[in-house]
Amino acid sequence: MDKPLNWGLLSTAKINQALIKPINASKRTRLLAVASRSNPPLMHTPGE
């Protein structure tokens, strides 16, 4: 298998709720980080 495509999301907007599960479900992608300028409540921890 080729190397996975690594993702880093530079937002905690609602669009991430639609992206995180498919990224984690794929064998070809890996979510490495989610970053934001503010400190909103944590919605999801990768690997859970």
Contacts in CASP RR format, 6 or more apart in sequence:
PFRMAT RR
TARGET T0000
AUTHOR 0000-0000-0000
METHOD contacts of the structure
MODEL  1
MDKPLNWGLLSTAKINQALIKPINASKRTRLLAVASRSNPPLMHTPGE
1 27 0 8 1.000
1 28 0 8 1.000
2 28 0 8 1.000
4 27 0 8 1.000
4 28 0 8 1.000
4 29 0 8 1.000
4 30 0 8 1.000
5 28 0 8 1.000
5 29 0 8 1.000
5 30 0 8 1.000
6 29 0 8 1.000
6 30 0 8 1.000
6 32 0 8 1.000
7 19 0 8 1.000
7 23 0 8 1.000
7 29 0 8 1.000
7 30 0 8 1.000
7 31 0 8 1.000
7 32 0 8 1.000
8 31 0 8 1.000
8 32 0 8 1.000
8 33 0 8 1.000
8 34 0 8 1.000
8 35 0 8 1.000
9 16 0 8 1.000
9 19 0 8 1.000
9 20 0 8 1.000
9 31 0 8 1.000
9 33 0 8 1.000
9 34 0 8 1.000
9 35 0 8 1.000
10 35 0 8 1.000
10 36 0 8 1.000
11 34 0 8 1.000
11 35 0 8 1.000
11 36 0 8 1.000
12 34 0 8 1.000
12 36 0 8 1.000
12 38 0 8 1.000
12 40 0 8 1.000
12 43 0 8 1.000
16 34 0 8 1.000
16 43 0 8 1.000
17 43 0 8 1.000
17 44 0 8 1.000
20 31 0 8 1.000
20 34 0 8 1.000
20 43 0 8 1.000
20 44 0 8 1.000
20 46 0 8 1.000
23 29 0 8 1.000
23 30 0 8 1.000
23 31 0 8 1.000
24 31 0 8 1.000
24 46 0 8 1.000
24 47 0 8 1.000
31 46 0 8 1.000
32 46 0 8 1.000
34 46 0 8 1.000
END
